[in-house]
């Protein structure tokens, strides 16, 4: 089955675009969600036990879940700890992501990943869709959604690849500078194109 990557900068409209694909019956694997699942207390991969053994019980919330904010702060200050965590989690995330993609049904499946290019996930996909908006719109939509300052959104954007770098990698571009119904129309047309690709 074809695996189609879907990426875009923060606030570009990845979730909005993937909702359109889901409405068309296409299954979507969300890389961010997989990353959260592998560290869940009930996950079969026991990553949380290893994280707790390494960082201590203080890394858990009082509900016994991973305190993601605390962990982020810890690894932000310490590149060695960050490398340790990535070495543990990246293979687990990839394994689970691939298993979920394998279990998908339909003419094609979508892998939605904000950091698809940054994390070099291209090797797992056949084609890449980039959701694109001008940066000013990206900032204003992300600010409105997350109740964050312009500076916070700009800092996140600075840690992602540039709009240009993303567009250079794209096989298909969804222009999300218009309305949600315009996005939906573009997704509908792209869906037909992808289905005809699977028939060839
Ligand atoms: P991403 O998943 O790429 O971070 P979202 O899909 O969450 O982006 O979109 C960011 C915000 O902008 C959300 O609040 C969403 O509802 C809104 N949004 C997305 N596309 C449009 C659009 N075409 N018109 C108006 N608002 C939009």
Boltz pocket constraint, residues with backbone or C-beta under 6 A from the ligand:
constraints:
  - pocket:
      binder: B
      contacts: [[A, 8], [A, 9], [A, 10], [A, 11], [A, 12], [A, 13], [A, 14], [A, 15], [A, 16], [A, 17], [A, 141], [A, 142], [A, 144], [A, 145], [A, 176], [A, 177], [A, 178], [A, 179], [A, 180], [A, 181], [A, 183]]
      max_distance: 6.0
